[in-house]
């Protein structure tokens, strides 16, 4: 049996949707992460090796970009000369930033891992 010189295409949009749901980009059933940000070595459902998908700083960069753009308008909305109101606004904005970061960071990790999987980045060609 001879193998094709070009491996089959992977559906990028399907992989993105699965990655955002923190599911295996290949089958959509197994968990992509074993911890909060630690990748699972392989999919528990299909056995796809996902532990080598290294997203490095991409998820943190994307999370900072998104949270910053979502929260920065609040600084203008809550801008006031009253120190008591400004302190309350600071704590509110800080809570939103922490909550949004904790919500988005694993999903951005899943997104980047799915994109790496779909594009076959880092895979070596036989021979």
Secondary structure, DSSP 8 states (H G I E B T S, - for coil): ----SS-----HHHHHHHHHTTB-TTTS-SBSBSSSS-B-SB-TTT--B-TT---TTHHHHHHHHHHHHHHHHHHHHT--S-HHHHHHHHHHHHHHHHHHHHHHHHHHHHHHHHHHHHHTTT-----
